[in-house]
Amino acid sequence: MPGWPANTRGRAVLVAALALATGIFLVTVPLHREWFDLAVYRGAVTHWRGGGPLYDYVVPGTHYGFTYPPFAALCMLPMTLVGWPQAVALSLLLNALAGAAILAMTARAAVRRQGWSRWYAFAVAGCLFALLEPVRDTISFGQVNLLLLALVLADARLLAAGGGRGRLAGIGIGLAAAIKLTPAVFILYLFVTRRLRAGLVASAVALGATLSAVWAAPGASRHYWTQAMWDTDRVGALAYVSNQSWQGVLARLADPGEPSRTVWGIGVIALLALWARRARQAAAAGDELAGFALTGLTACLISPVTWVHHLVWTVPALIVLADSGLRSADAELRRRRLAWAASLYVILCSSVVWLWSWDAAGVDGFLGSNAYVWICLGLLLALPVRASARRGRLPEMPGQRTAAETSATMGACTHATEYPLESRQSALPGSSTPPGSKPAPSASGE
């Protein structure tokens, strides 16, 4: 596709047609969410600014209120200065910019390696990106998922850059974790892969942002950390089909009863153990993007609630899988990996889980209603650590490396210049709702 048509005019016509088709689909798709979560954000911070308790606000006619930490509310206060149309426009603009940044940070190296026309490749990729259900749900809910993903991937790029820029790694992850709890798993990733400095920076930024909210809003902070954070009823029903997490699988099996917390905890421990092993493999191979992709998949699986729109964290994994196919010199392996990437992409565009919105019983319900969970689990198990990435070792104590390792490191630095999202760090010593019904209960805070 990126090499066809061969001339610029033909490519421009094809991009225009694809953009038009994508736009028509996005404005007519039956599961548009009418910026429901944006309304929760804006309503809650407006209520709060007017003197009301932040976590007492609920959207009229619903039981949905603000469920993010108070630092997120501080970041959203500017929305109270503009009207509703302006808030929607701002949300669209920020999501568009975040989406462009995500594609640039994850796909640029592959586009350059393949020798594709940049404007054409990214125009096609942008249309495909917009069709993913988690992406279009994030946009139509007015959610913040793309912004958080962009913050986290910015740190992946800084880690890959190394040097002076690498010293800033951790800021994006820290801010994302202060806005929403789920990205905090990336702080754990930094420590598991021995990026001690970046892990400390991320922890300090997250703590500093949280303490700034405690200083600015002590009452809201006390209420969130002692009550609202632990109240799962504020988020929505765990068995709801939009909850594509390990907890969601258990909740649908147990429905109408309660899922076993013990079984959930054992599953989380097993998932974390698997993730830690695979993350260290990716870091040792220098495949930074794969390490971050595996962490995003794990965050989706272990979170008690992972609504469909949270699954934007699968985007880096899809790109890693497609890129590993494009890199493969084995024609059969190339075909197989690209076919898997295309198949998983189509499923994540399909909204297939909603076929079991009302009844997830039976084998078909177990498989179909949890389709996105199986995708995340399968990618966590089998996502390739790209063979052409620089192979090295995790950071060690100074003085523990051999001359052969030093020589390999020098070659790795040359390779890393070509593939900016593949880390140089490890070479350094010591371094949704059925049609016609109400919006899915993402609870805006989630």
LINDA-V179216 format. One record per residue. N is the residue number from 1. RES is the residue in one small letter. SS is DSSP state (@ for helix, = for strand, . for the rest). PSI is psi in whole degrees, -180 to 180 (999 if undefined). OMEGA is omega as a letter, one per 20 degrees, with the letter a starting at -180 (* if undefined). Layout:
{{N,RES,SS,PSI,OMEGA} {N,RES,SS,PSI,OMEGA}}
This chain:
{{1,m,.,-49,a} {2,p,.,-17,r} {3,g,.,4,a} {4,w,.,138,i} {5,p,.,166,a} {6,a,.,-22,a} {7,n,.,158,a} {8,t,@,-40,a} {9,r,@,-45,r} {10,g,@,-39,r} {11,r,@,-40,r} {12,a,@,-41,r} {13,v,@,-44,a} {14,l,@,-42,r} {15,v,@,-42,r} {16,a,@,-42,r} {17,a,@,-42,r} {18,l,@,-40,r} {19,a,@,-40,r} {20,l,@,-46,r} {21,a,@,-41,r} {22,t,@,-45,r} {23,g,@,-44,r} {24,i,@,-43,r} {25,f,@,-45,a} {26,l,@,-32,a} {27,v,@,-11,a} {28,t,@,-9,a} {29,v,.,134,a} {30,p,.,-14,a} {31,l,.,29,r} {32,h,.,138,a} {33,r,.,1,r} {34,e,.,33,r} {35,w,.,41,a} {36,f,@,-46,a} {37,d,@,-34,r} {38,l,@,-37,r} {39,a,@,-36,r} {40,v,@,-47,r} {41,y,@,-54,a} {42,r,@,-41,r} {43,g,@,-41,a} {44,a,@,-47,a} {45,v,@,-30,r} {46,t,@,-44,r} {47,h,@,-42,a} {48,w,@,-45,r} {49,r,@,-29,r} {50,g,.,1,r} {51,g,.,-5,a} {52,g,.,157,r} {53,p,.,132,a} {54,l,@,-44,a} {55,y,@,5,r} {56,d,@,-15,a} {57,y,.,137,r} {58,v,=,148,r} {59,v,.,130,a} {60,p,.,132,r} {61,g,.,2,r} {62,t,.,-179,r} {63,h,.,21,a} {64,y,.,129,r} {65,g,=,-170,a} {66,f,.,130,a} {67,t,.,6,r} {68,y,.,164,r} {69,p,.,158,a} {70,p,@,-29,r} {71,f,@,-36,r} {72,a,@,-40,r} {73,a,@,-39,r} {74,l,@,-41,r} {75,c,@,-27,a} {76,m,@,-2,a} {77,l,@,-34,r} {78,p,@,-22,r} {79,m,@,-22,a} {80,t,@,-10,a} {81,l,@,-7,a} {82,v,.,165,r} {83,g,.,175,a} {84,w,@,-47,r} {85,p,@,-39,r} {86,q,@,-36,r} {87,a,@,-41,r} {88,v,@,-45,r} {89,a,@,-41,r} {90,l,@,-41,r} {91,s,@,-45,r} {92,l,@,-43,a} {93,l,@,-47,a} {94,l,@,-40,r} {95,n,@,-37,r} {96,a,@,-44,r} {97,l,@,-41,r} {98,a,@,-42,r} {99,g,@,-43,r} {100,a,@,-41,r} {101,a,@,-40,r} {102,i,@,-47,r} {103,l,@,-40,r} {104,a,@,-42,a} {105,m,@,-25,a} {106,t,@,-30,a} {107,a,@,-11,a} {108,r,@,-42,a} {109,a,@,-41,r} {110,a,@,-41,r} {111,v,@,-43,a} {112,r,@,-43,a} {113,r,@,-40,a} {114,q,@,-11,r} {115,g,.,23,a} {116,w,.,155,r} {117,s,.,124,a} {118,r,@,-50,a} {119,w,@,-39,a} {120,y,@,-47,a} {121,a,@,-43,a} {122,f,@,-29,r} {123,a,@,-45,r} {124,v,@,-45,a} {125,a,@,-37,r} {126,g,@,-40,r} {127,c,@,-44,r} {128,l,@,-39,r} {129,f,@,-44,a} {130,a,@,-22,a} {131,l,@,-16,r} {132,l,.,135,a} {133,e,@,-44,r} {134,p,@,-35,r} {135,v,@,-49,a} {136,r,@,-30,r} {137,d,@,-42,r} {138,t,@,-43,a} {139,i,@,-45,a} {140,s,@,-21,r} {141,f,@,-22,a} {142,g,.,35,a} {143,q,.,175,a} {144,v,.,8,a} {145,n,@,-43,a} {146,l,@,-37,r} {147,l,@,-42,r} {148,l,@,-41,r} {149,l,@,-40,r} {150,a,@,-40,r} {151,l,@,-44,a} {152,v,@,-44,a} {153,l,@,-27,r} {154,a,@,-36,r} {155,d,@,-34,r} {156,a,@,-40,r} {157,r,@,-40,r} {158,l,@,-40,r} {159,l,@,-39,r} {160,a,@,-34,a} {161,a,@,-37,a} {162,g,.,-166,r} {163,g,@,-144,a} {164,g,@,-39,r} {165,r,@,-35,a} {166,g,@,-23,r} {167,r,.,-19,r} {168,l,.,-9,a} {169,a,.,135,a} {170,g,.,-21,a} {171,i,@,-47,a} {172,g,@,-45,r} {173,i,@,-43,r} {174,g,@,-44,r} {175,l,@,-43,r} {176,a,@,-41,r} {177,a,@,-29,r} {178,a,@,-28,r} {179,i,@,-38,a} {180,k,.,143,a} {181,l,.,-34,a} {182,t,@,-45,a} {183,p,@,-8,r} {184,a,@,-21,r} {185,v,@,-23,r} {186,f,@,-26,r} {187,i,@,-43,r} {188,l,@,-39,r} {189,y,@,-43,a} {190,l,@,-40,r} {191,f,@,-39,r} {192,v,@,-36,a} {193,t,.,14,r} {194,r,.,30,r} {195,r,.,71,a} {196,l,@,-46,a} {197,r,@,-49,a} {198,a,@,-38,r} {199,g,@,-40,r} {200,l,@,-39,r} {201,v,@,-47,r} {202,a,@,-43,r} {203,s,@,-43,a} {204,a,@,-41,r} {205,v,@,-45,r} {206,a,@,-44,r} {207,l,@,-43,r} {208,g,@,-43,r} {209,a,@,-41,r} {210,t,@,-43,r} {211,l,@,-32,r} {212,s,@,-36,r} {213,a,@,-36,r} {214,v,@,-41,r} {215,w,@,-43,a} {216,a,@,-31,a} {217,a,.,72,a} {218,p,@,-39,a} {219,g,@,-47,r} {220,a,@,-39,r} {221,s,@,-45,r} {222,r,@,-43,a} {223,h,@,-42,a} {224,y,@,-52,a} {225,w,@,-18,r} {226,t,@,-22,a} {227,q,.,-64,a} {228,a,@,-38,a} {229,m,@,-32,a} {230,w,@,-3,a} {231,d,.,92,a} {232,t,@,-19,r} {233,d,@,-24,r} {234,r,@,-25,a} {235,v,.,-44,a} {236,g,.,178,a} {237,a,.,127,a} {238,l,.,-30,a} {239,a,.,-6,a} {240,y,.,139,a} {241,v,.,-22,r} {242,s,.,-17,r} {243,n,.,93,a} {244,q,.,60,r} {245,s,.,172,r} {246,w,@,-40,r} {247,q,@,-38,r} {248,g,@,-39,r} {249,v,@,-49,a} {250,l,@,-39,a} {251,a,@,-39,r} {252,r,@,-33,r} {253,l,@,-37,a} {254,a,@,-18,a} {255,d,.,131,j} {256,p,.,10,r} {257,g,.,-174,a} {258,e,.,139,r} {259,p,.,152,a} {260,s,.,124,r} {261,r,@,-31,r} {262,t,@,-47,r} {263,v,@,-41,r} {264,w,@,-45,a} {265,g,@,-42,r} {266,i,@,-43,r} {267,g,@,-42,r} {268,v,@,-43,r} {269,i,@,-43,r} {270,a,@,-42,r} {271,l,@,-41,r} {272,l,@,-38,r} {273,a,@,-44,r} {274,l,@,-46,r} {275,w,@,-44,a} {276,a,@,-42,r} {277,r,@,-46,a} {278,r,@,-37,r} {279,a,@,-40,r} {280,r,@,-34,r} {281,q,@,-46,a} {282,a,@,-43,a} {283,a,@,-40,r} {284,a,@,-32,r} {285,a,@,-8,a} {286,g,.,12,a} {287,d,.,81,a} {288,e,@,-41,a} {289,l,@,-39,r} {290,a,@,-40,r} {291,g,@,-44,r} {292,f,@,-37,r} {293,a,@,-44,r} {294,l,@,-36,r} {295,t,@,-40,r} {296,g,@,-41,r} {297,l,@,-43,a} {298,t,@,-40,r} {299,a,@,-41,r} {300,c,@,-39,a} {301,l,@,-40,a} {302,i,@,-17,r} {303,s,.,137,r} {304,p,.,-33,r} {305,v,.,120,r} {306,t,.,90,r} {307,w,.,160,a} {308,v,@,-39,a} {309,h,@,-15,r} {310,h,@,-18,a} {311,l,@,13,r} {312,v,@,-20,r} {313,w,@,-10,r} {314,t,@,-14,a} {315,v,@,-50,r} {316,p,@,-36,a} {317,a,@,-41,r} {318,l,@,-40,a} {319,i,@,-40,r} {320,v,@,-44,a} {321,l,@,-46,r} {322,a,@,-42,a} {323,d,@,-37,r} {324,s,@,-34,r} {325,g,@,-43,a} {326,l,@,-32,a} {327,r,@,-24,a} {328,s,.,133,r} {329,a,.,-17,r} {330,d,.,117,a} {331,a,@,-40,a} {332,e,@,-43,r} {333,l,@,-41,r} {334,r,@,-49,a} {335,r,@,-43,a} {336,r,@,-45,a} {337,r,@,-40,r} {338,l,@,-36,r} {339,a,@,-41,r} {340,w,@,-44,r} {341,a,@,-44,r} {342,a,@,-42,a} {343,s,@,-46,r} {344,l,@,-38,r} {345,y,@,-47,a} {346,v,@,-42,r} {347,i,@,-42,a} {348,l,@,-10,r} {349,c,@,-15,a} {350,s,@,-19,a} {351,s,.,27,a} {352,v,@,-31,a} {353,v,@,-23,a} {354,w,@,-12,r} {355,l,@,-21,a} {356,w,@,31,a} {357,s,.,-38,a} {358,w,.,-20,a} {359,d,.,109,r} {360,a,.,22,a} {361,a,.,161,r} {362,g,@,173,a} {363,v,@,-43,a} {364,d,@,-38,r} {365,g,@,-41,r} {366,f,@,-43,a} {367,l,@,-47,a} {368,g,@,-42,a} {369,s,.,-18,r} {370,n,.,22,a} {371,a,@,-42,a} {372,y,@,-28,r} {373,v,@,-44,a} {374,w,@,-35,r} {375,i,@,-48,a} {376,c,@,-44,a} {377,l,@,-44,r} {378,g,@,-41,r} {379,l,@,-37,r} {380,l,@,-38,a} {381,l,@,-38,a} {382,a,@,4,a} {383,l,.,125,a} {384,p,.,138,r} {385,v,.,113,a} {386,r,.,128,a} {387,a,.,-27,a} {388,s,.,-3,r} {389,a,.,153,r} {390,r,.,127,r} {391,r,.,124,a} {392,g,.,-145,r} {393,r,.,160,r} {394,l,.,155,a} {395,p,.,137,r} {396,e,.,175,r} {397,m,.,143,r} {398,p,.,143,r} {399,g,.,-1,a} {400,q,.,5,a} {401,r,.,149,a} {402,t,.,169,r} {403,a,@,-37,r} {404,a,@,-40,r} {405,e,@,-37,r} {406,t,@,-41,r} {407,s,@,-42,r} {408,a,@,-37,r} {409,t,@,-40,a} {410,m,@,-39,r} {411,g,@,-35,a} {412,a,@,-37,a} {413,c,@,-39,r} {414,t,@,-43,r} {415,h,@,-40,a} {416,a,@,-25,r} {417,t,@,-32,a} {418,e,@,-31,a} {419,y,.,86,a} {420,p,.,-22,a} {421,l,.,10,r} {422,e,.,119,a} {423,s,.,140,r} {424,r,.,-9,a} {425,q,@,-43,a} {426,s,@,-6,r} {427,a,@,-4,a} {428,l,.,140,r} {429,p,.,136,r} {430,g,.,5,a} {431,s,.,999,*} {432,s,.,174,a} {433,t,.,142,r} {434,p,.,156,a} {435,p,.,138,r} {436,g,.,-7,a} {437,s,.,-178,a} {438,k,.,164,a} {439,p,.,151,r} {440,a,.,143,a} {441,p,.,70,r} {442,s,.,-11,r} {443,a,.,19,r} {444,s,.,-40,r} {445,g,.,-21,a} {446,e,.,999,*}}
